[in-house]
Amino acid sequence: MSDLQTQFEAAAAAAQQLPKRPDNNTLLKLYALYKQATAGDVAGKKPGFTDPVGRAKYDAWTKLKGTGQDSAMQQYIDLVAELQSS
């Protein structure tokens, strides 16, 4: 396992233990970066109007389309570190 992968997994665990809950936009960014890092570009059908949370998650993930998995991992690590220090 690469050093980046190890740091990413540590950041994912740390994200569950943040001192305070991030705002919704930050939570969406964390979600999208995590999905991009672990699954790559968004796939599947966009959720319907009856699922606003699912749509928001899908839209956030779509914005990262084309971002490399290593880049997404590093952005996720950096964001979690920033949230831990604030």
N, CA, C and O atoms as CSV, one atom per row, in Angstrom:
chain,resi,resn,atom,element,x,y,z
A,1,MET,N,N,0.856,-1.185,0.000
A,1,MET,CA,C,0.000,0.000,0.000
A,1,MET,C,C,0.900,1.247,0.000
A,1,MET,O,O,1.895,1.313,0.722
A,2,SER,N,N,0.532,2.204,-0.808
A,2,SER,CA,C,1.331,3.414,-0.928
A,2,SER,C,C,1.185,4.306,0.311
A,2,SER,O,O,0.244,4.178,1.094
A,3,ASP,N,N,2.146,5.203,0.451
A,3,ASP,CA,C,2.114,6.157,1.562
A,3,ASP,C,C,0.876,7.051,1.459
A,3,ASP,O,O,0.245,7.370,2.467
A,4,LEU,N,N,0.536,7.451,0.225
A,4,LEU,CA,C,-0.644,8.289,0.012
A,4,LEU,C,C,-1.906,7.549,0.447
A,4,LEU,O,O,-2.781,8.125,1.093
A,5,GLN,N,N,-1.993,6.279,0.091
A,5,GLN,CA,C,-3.153,5.458,0.474
A,5,GLN,C,C,-3.261,5.367,1.995
A,5,GLN,O,O,-4.355,5.460,2.550
A,6,THR,N,N,-2.140,5.187,2.654
A,6,THR,CA,C,-2.118,5.098,4.117
A,6,THR,C,C,-2.588,6.416,4.740
A,6,THR,O,O,-3.396,6.420,5.670
A,7,GLN,N,N,-2.074,7.534,4.218
A,7,GLN,CA,C,-2.493,8.850,4.712
A,7,GLN,C,C,-3.985,9.077,4.463
A,7,GLN,O,O,-4.685,9.643,5.302
A,8,PHE,N,N,-4.458,8.632,3.305
A,8,PHE,CA,C,-5.868,8.794,2.955
A,8,PHE,C,C,-6.755,8.026,3.931
A,8,PHE,O,O,-7.759,8.549,4.416
A,9,GLU,N,N,-6.379,6.792,4.211
A,9,GLU,CA,C,-7.173,5.986,5.150
A,9,GLU,C,C,-7.162,6.586,6.552
A,9,GLU,O,O,-8.169,6.541,7.259
A,10,ALA,N,N,-6.028,7.145,6.951
A,10,ALA,CA,C,-5.949,7.812,8.259
A,10,ALA,C,C,-6.836,9.055,8.273
A,10,ALA,O,O,-7.500,9.339,9.269
A,11,ALA,N,N,-6.843,9.793,7.163
A,11,ALA,CA,C,-7.688,10.996,7.074
A,11,ALA,C,C,-9.168,10.612,7.092
A,11,ALA,O,O,-9.982,11.304,7.702
A,12,ALA,N,N,-9.513,9.517,6.427
A,12,ALA,CA,C,-10.908,9.064,6.414
A,12,ALA,C,C,-11.362,8.709,7.839
A,12,ALA,O,O,-12.487,9.017,8.231
A,13,ALA,N,N,-10.494,8.072,8.593
A,13,ALA,CA,C,-10.820,7.747,9.985
A,13,ALA,C,C,-10.911,9.021,10.818
A,13,ALA,O,O,-11.805,9.157,11.654
A,14,ALA,N,N,-9.989,9.954,10.591
A,14,ALA,CA,C,-9.979,11.214,11.336
A,14,ALA,C,C,-11.223,12.050,11.024
A,14,ALA,O,O,-11.715,12.776,11.888
A,15,ALA,N,N,-11.725,11.950,9.805
A,15,ALA,CA,C,-12.906,12.722,9.410
A,15,ALA,C,C,-14.130,12.325,10.236
A,15,ALA,O,O,-15.045,13.126,10.425
A,16,GLN,N,N,-14.140,11.099,10.718
A,16,GLN,CA,C,-15.250,10.637,11.554
A,16,GLN,C,C,-15.158,11.172,12.982
A,16,GLN,O,O,-16.129,11.108,13.736
A,17,GLN,N,N,-13.991,11.701,13.351
A,17,GLN,CA,C,-13.739,12.152,14.725
A,17,GLN,C,C,-13.459,13.648,14.817
A,17,GLN,O,O,-12.804,14.094,15.759
A,18,LEU,N,N,-13.940,14.422,13.862
A,18,LEU,CA,C,-13.675,15.868,13.876
A,18,LEU,C,C,-14.273,16.514,15.125
A,18,LEU,O,O,-15.328,16.096,15.602
A,19,PRO,N,N,-13.591,17.541,15.656
A,19,PRO,CA,C,-14.078,18.183,16.880
A,19,PRO,C,C,-15.449,18.829,16.723
A,19,PRO,O,O,-16.233,18.849,17.672
A,20,LYS,N,N,-15.750,19.361,15.528
A,20,LYS,CA,C,-17.087,19.898,15.301
A,20,LYS,C,C,-17.555,19.504,13.905
A,20,LYS,O,O,-16.748,19.308,12.996
A,21,ARG,N,N,-18.855,19.394,13.753
A,21,ARG,CA,C,-19.431,18.962,12.480
A,21,ARG,C,C,-19.263,20.072,11.440
A,21,ARG,O,O,-19.656,21.215,11.674
A,22,PRO,N,N,-18.669,19.722,10.273
A,22,PRO,CA,C,-18.520,20.725,9.208
A,22,PRO,C,C,-19.879,21.145,8.643
A,22,PRO,O,O,-20.878,20.447,8.816
A,23,ASP,N,N,-19.902,22.298,7.965
A,23,ASP,CA,C,-21.145,22.733,7.325
A,23,ASP,C,C,-21.466,21.807,6.143
A,23,ASP,O,O,-20.627,21.012,5.720
A,24,ASN,N,N,-22.674,21.920,5.624
A,24,ASN,CA,C,-23.131,21.010,4.573
A,24,ASN,C,C,-22.271,21.053,3.316
A,24,ASN,O,O,-22.013,20.013,2.711
A,25,ASN,N,N,-21.817,22.256,2.912
A,25,ASN,CA,C,-20.978,22.351,1.714
A,25,ASN,C,C,-19.660,21.612,1.911
A,25,ASN,O,O,-19.168,20.958,0.991
A,26,THR,N,N,-19.094,21.714,3.096
A,26,THR,CA,C,-17.838,21.011,3.382
A,26,THR,C,C,-18.073,19.511,3.431
A,26,THR,O,O,-17.244,18.737,2.952
A,27,LEU,N,N,-19.189,19.097,4.001
A,27,LEU,CA,C,-19.517,17.670,4.027
A,27,LEU,C,C,-19.673,17.120,2.606
A,27,LEU,O,O,-19.224,16.012,2.314
A,28,LEU,N,N,-20.309,17.897,1.727
A,28,LEU,CA,C,-20.456,17.472,0.334
A,28,LEU,C,C,-19.095,17.361,-0.348
A,28,LEU,O,O,-18.864,16.442,-1.133
A,29,LYS,N,N,-18.199,18.295,-0.050
A,29,LYS,CA,C,-16.861,18.261,-0.642
A,29,LYS,C,C,-16.102,17.031,-0.147
A,29,LYS,O,O,-15.447,16.346,-0.932
A,30,LEU,N,N,-16.189,16.750,1.157
A,30,LEU,CA,C,-15.558,15.553,1.702
A,30,LEU,C,C,-16.096,14.303,1.022
A,30,LEU,O,O,-15.329,13.424,0.630
A,31,TYR,N,N,-17.412,14.224,0.883
A,31,TYR,CA,C,-18.055,13.081,0.241
A,31,TYR,C,C,-17.548,12.915,-1.193
A,31,TYR,O,O,-17.142,11.826,-1.598
A,32,ALA,N,N,-17.578,14.011,-1.951
A,32,ALA,CA,C,-17.203,13.959,-3.360
A,32,ALA,C,C,-15.726,13.568,-3.524
A,32,ALA,O,O,-15.394,12.749,-4.381
A,33,LEU,N,N,-14.854,14.145,-2.713
A,33,LEU,CA,C,-13.436,13.805,-2.797
A,33,LEU,C,C,-13.205,12.342,-2.434
A,33,LEU,O,O,-12.403,11.659,-3.072
A,34,TYR,N,N,-13.902,11.864,-1.416
A,34,TYR,CA,C,-13.768,10.466,-1.011
A,34,TYR,C,C,-14.212,9.542,-2.141
A,34,TYR,O,O,-13.520,8.579,-2.471
A,35,LYS,N,N,-15.363,9.837,-2.729
A,35,LYS,CA,C,-15.878,9.003,-3.814
A,35,LYS,C,C,-14.957,9.040,-5.031
A,35,LYS,O,O,-14.708,8.008,-5.655
A,36,GLN,N,N,-14.451,10.227,-5.368
A,36,GLN,CA,C,-13.553,10.357,-6.516
A,36,GLN,C,C,-12.266,9.563,-6.262
A,36,GLN,O,O,-11.738,8.919,-7.169
A,37,ALA,N,N,-11.772,9.615,-5.028
A,37,ALA,CA,C,-10.536,8.916,-4.684
A,37,ALA,C,C,-10.716,7.402,-4.675
A,37,ALA,O,O,-9.795,6.666,-5.031
A,38,THR,N,N,-11.885,6.936,-4.274
A,38,THR,CA,C,-12.087,5.497,-4.133
A,38,THR,C,C,-12.760,4.844,-5.332
A,38,THR,O,O,-12.525,3.667,-5.605
A,39,ALA,N,N,-13.597,5.595,-6.056
A,39,ALA,CA,C,-14.359,4.994,-7.155
A,39,ALA,C,C,-14.089,5.620,-8.514
A,39,ALA,O,O,-14.514,5.077,-9.534
A,40,GLY,N,N,-13.394,6.746,-8.552
A,40,GLY,CA,C,-13.159,7.423,-9.828
A,40,GLY,C,C,-14.341,8.295,-10.208
A,40,GLY,O,O,-15.136,8.693,-9.356
A,41,ASP,N,N,-14.447,8.587,-11.504
A,41,ASP,CA,C,-15.507,9.477,-11.988
A,41,ASP,C,C,-16.895,8.930,-11.669
A,41,ASP,O,O,-17.115,7.720,-11.609
A,42,VAL,N,N,-17.817,9.859,-11.468
A,42,VAL,CA,C,-19.194,9.519,-11.141
A,42,VAL,C,C,-19.789,8.610,-12.216
A,42,VAL,O,O,-19.521,8.772,-13.406
A,43,ALA,N,N,-20.591,7.663,-11.774
A,43,ALA,CA,C,-21.251,6.747,-12.691
A,43,ALA,C,C,-22.676,6.534,-12.195
A,43,ALA,O,O,-22.982,6.783,-11.029
A,44,GLY,N,N,-23.520,6.082,-13.069
A,44,GLY,CA,C,-24.896,5.805,-12.688
A,44,GLY,C,C,-25.807,6.969,-12.996
A,44,GLY,O,O,-25.379,8.028,-13.454
A,45,LYS,N,N,-27.056,6.740,-12.733
A,45,LYS,CA,C,-28.100,7.712,-13.035
A,45,LYS,C,C,-28.215,8.732,-11.902
A,45,LYS,O,O,-28.103,8.386,-10.726
A,46,LYS,N,N,-28.439,9.987,-12.271
A,46,LYS,CA,C,-28.626,11.048,-11.285
A,46,LYS,C,C,-29.934,10.801,-10.533
A,46,LYS,O,O,-30.962,10.533,-11.155
A,47,PRO,N,N,-29.904,10.888,-9.197
A,47,PRO,CA,C,-31.133,10.700,-8.415
A,47,PRO,C,C,-32.211,11.720,-8.808
A,47,PRO,O,O,-31.908,12.820,-9.270
A,48,GLY,N,N,-33.454,11.334,-8.615
A,48,GLY,CA,C,-34.584,12.187,-8.983
A,48,GLY,C,C,-34.852,13.290,-7.975
A,48,GLY,O,O,-34.182,13.396,-6.948
A,49,PHE,N,N,-35.846,14.107,-8.292
A,49,PHE,CA,C,-36.203,15.253,-7.444
A,49,PHE,C,C,-36.691,14.834,-6.056
A,49,PHE,O,O,-36.672,15.636,-5.122
A,50,THR,N,N,-37.121,13.601,-5.923
A,50,THR,CA,C,-37.604,13.145,-4.623
A,50,THR,C,C,-36.466,12.789,-3.674
A,50,THR,O,O,-36.707,12.445,-2.517
A,51,ASP,N,N,-35.217,12.870,-4.158
A,51,ASP,CA,C,-34.042,12.565,-3.345
A,51,ASP,C,C,-33.063,13.739,-3.402
A,51,ASP,O,O,-32.025,13.646,-4.057
A,52,PRO,N,N,-33.386,14.850,-2.716
A,52,PRO,CA,C,-32.522,16.038,-2.806
A,52,PRO,C,C,-31.117,15.815,-2.248
A,52,PRO,O,O,-30.160,16.396,-2.760
A,53,VAL,N,N,-30.972,15.000,-1.227
A,53,VAL,CA,C,-29.650,14.730,-0.665
A,53,VAL,C,C,-28.814,13.934,-1.662
A,53,VAL,O,O,-27.641,14.234,-1.887
A,54,GLY,N,N,-29.424,12.929,-2.248
A,54,GLY,CA,C,-28.733,12.126,-3.260
A,54,GLY,C,C,-28.319,12.963,-4.459
A,54,GLY,O,O,-27.233,12.780,-5.009
A,55,ARG,N,N,-29.194,13.886,-4.862
A,55,ARG,CA,C,-28.877,14.780,-5.984
A,55,ARG,C,C,-27.700,15.687,-5.643
A,55,ARG,O,O,-26.814,15.897,-6.472
A,56,ALA,N,N,-27.687,16.221,-4.437
A,56,ALA,CA,C,-26.600,17.111,-4.019
A,56,ALA,C,C,-25.271,16.352,-3.999
A,56,ALA,O,O,-24.251,16.876,-4.446
A,57,LYS,N,N,-25.280,15.138,-3.490
A,57,LYS,CA,C,-24.072,14.321,-3.469
A,57,LYS,C,C,-23.604,14.014,-4.891
A,57,LYS,O,O,-22.418,14.125,-5.201
A,58,TYR,N,N,-24.536,13.633,-5.740
A,58,TYR,CA,C,-24.218,13.319,-7.136
A,58,TYR,C,C,-23.619,14.537,-7.837
A,58,TYR,O,O,-22.615,14.425,-8.541
A,59,ASP,N,N,-24.237,15.695,-7.642
A,59,ASP,CA,C,-23.755,16.927,-8.278
A,59,ASP,C,C,-22.351,17.298,-7.784
A,59,ASP,O,O,-21.500,17.706,-8.573
A,60,ALA,N,N,-22.113,17.152,-6.470
A,60,ALA,CA,C,-20.801,17.466,-5.916
A,60,ALA,C,C,-19.736,16.541,-6.502
A,60,ALA,O,O,-18.631,16.982,-6.819
A,61,TRP,N,N,-20.067,15.273,-6.643
A,61,TRP,CA,C,-19.131,14.296,-7.193
A,61,TRP,C,C,-18.886,14.573,-8.676
A,61,TRP,O,O,-17.761,14.436,-9.157
A,62,THR,N,N,-19.930,14.959,-9.394
A,62,THR,CA,C,-19.814,15.251,-10.828
A,62,THR,C,C,-18.825,16.395,-11.083
A,62,THR,O,O,-18.111,16.390,-12.086
A,63,LYS,N,N,-18.787,17.370,-10.177
A,63,LYS,CA,C,-17.874,18.511,-10.341
A,63,LYS,C,C,-16.409,18.087,-10.351
A,63,LYS,O,O,-15.559,18.824,-10.850
A,64,LEU,N,N,-16.105,16.923,-9.813
A,64,LEU,CA,C,-14.726,16.438,-9.747
A,64,LEU,C,C,-14.366,15.523,-10.914
A,64,LEU,O,O,-13.272,14.959,-10.950
A,65,LYS,N,N,-15.276,15.377,-11.857
A,65,LYS,CA,C,-15.037,14.483,-12.993
A,65,LYS,C,C,-13.713,14.848,-13.673
A,65,LYS,O,O,-13.455,16.014,-13.973
A,66,GLY,N,N,-12.893,13.843,-13.906
A,66,GLY,CA,C,-11.603,14.056,-14.539
A,66,GLY,C,C,-10.459,14.246,-13.555
A,66,GLY,O,O,-9.294,14.219,-13.953
A,67,THR,N,N,-10.772,14.437,-12.275
A,67,THR,CA,C,-9.734,14.570,-11.254
A,67,THR,C,C,-9.144,13.185,-10.998
A,67,THR,O,O,-9.877,12.216,-10.796
A,68,GLY,N,N,-7.836,13.103,-11.008
A,68,GLY,CA,C,-7.174,11.826,-10.756
A,68,GLY,C,C,-7.408,11.344,-9.333
A,68,GLY,O,O,-7.629,12.142,-8.423
A,69,GLN,N,N,-7.357,10.032,-9.152
A,69,GLN,CA,C,-7.613,9.477,-7.825
A,69,GLN,C,C,-6.561,9.914,-6.812
A,69,GLN,O,O,-6.895,10.191,-5.660
A,70,ASP,N,N,-5.286,9.981,-7.225
A,70,ASP,CA,C,-4.244,10.439,-6.308
A,70,ASP,C,C,-4.460,11.898,-5.918
A,70,ASP,O,O,-4.265,12.276,-4.762
A,71,SER,N,N,-4.861,12.708,-6.881
A,71,SER,CA,C,-5.126,14.125,-6.605
A,71,SER,C,C,-6.299,14.267,-5.643
A,71,SER,O,O,-6.251,15.075,-4.716
A,72,ALA,N,N,-7.347,13.486,-5.862
A,72,ALA,CA,C,-8.514,13.529,-4.977
A,72,ALA,C,C,-8.136,13.087,-3.560
A,72,ALA,O,O,-8.603,13.663,-2.578
A,73,MET,N,N,-7.293,12.067,-3.465
A,73,MET,CA,C,-6.839,11.610,-2.141
A,73,MET,C,C,-6.097,12.734,-1.418
A,73,MET,O,O,-6.347,12.997,-0.242
A,74,GLN,N,N,-5.183,13.393,-2.133
A,74,GLN,CA,C,-4.392,14.455,-1.511
A,74,GLN,C,C,-5.284,15.621,-1.085
A,74,GLN,O,O,-5.096,16.176,-0.003
A,75,GLN,N,N,-6.254,15.997,-1.927
A,75,GLN,CA,C,-7.177,17.081,-1.574
A,75,GLN,C,C,-7.998,16.711,-0.339
A,75,GLN,O,O,-8.247,17.555,0.522
A,76,TYR,N,N,-8.420,15.441,-0.257
A,76,TYR,CA,C,-9.187,14.960,0.891
A,76,TYR,C,C,-8.334,15.044,2.160
A,76,TYR,O,O,-8.794,15.529,3.194
A,77,ILE,N,N,-7.092,14.567,2.071
A,77,ILE,CA,C,-6.169,14.607,3.219
A,77,ILE,C,C,-5.981,16.052,3.687
A,77,ILE,O,O,-6.043,16.338,4.883
A,78,ASP,N,N,-5.750,16.956,2.734
A,78,ASP,CA,C,-5.532,18.366,3.068
A,78,ASP,C,C,-6.765,18.988,3.710
A,78,ASP,O,O,-6.641,19.757,4.664
A,79,LEU,N,N,-7.951,18.668,3.202
A,79,LEU,CA,C,-9.194,19.231,3.751
A,79,LEU,C,C,-9.433,18.729,5.170
A,79,LEU,O,O,-9.817,19.507,6.043
A,80,VAL,N,N,-9.215,17.451,5.408
A,80,VAL,CA,C,-9.406,16.901,6.759
A,80,VAL,C,C,-8.410,17.544,7.725
A,80,VAL,O,O,-8.773,17.875,8.854
A,81,ALA,N,N,-7.159,17.723,7.292
A,81,ALA,CA,C,-6.158,18.368,8.146
A,81,ALA,C,C,-6.579,19.790,8.485
A,81,ALA,O,O,-6.429,20.235,9.623
A,82,GLU,N,N,-7.101,20.495,7.500
A,82,GLU,CA,C,-7.571,21.871,7.714
A,82,GLU,C,C,-8.732,21.901,8.708
A,82,GLU,O,O,-8.792,22.780,9.568
A,83,LEU,N,N,-9.647,20.949,8.591
A,83,LEU,CA,C,-10.804,20.891,9.501
A,83,LEU,C,C,-10.366,20.523,10.922
A,83,LEU,O,O,-10.959,20.992,11.893
A,84,GLN,N,N,-9.344,19.693,11.045
A,84,GLN,CA,C,-8.860,19.311,12.379
A,84,GLN,C,C,-8.220,20.488,13.099
A,84,GLN,O,O,-8.281,20.583,14.325
A,85,SER,N,N,-7.605,21.387,12.332
A,85,SER,CA,C,-6.907,22.503,12.955
A,85,SER,C,C,-7.807,23.703,13.221
A,85,SER,O,O,-7.409,24.638,13.916
A,86,SER,N,N,-9.018,23.680,12.672
A,86,SER,CA,C,-9.904,24.828,12.884
A,86,SER,C,C,-10.825,24.649,14.074
A,86,SER,O,O,-11.626,25.534,14.373
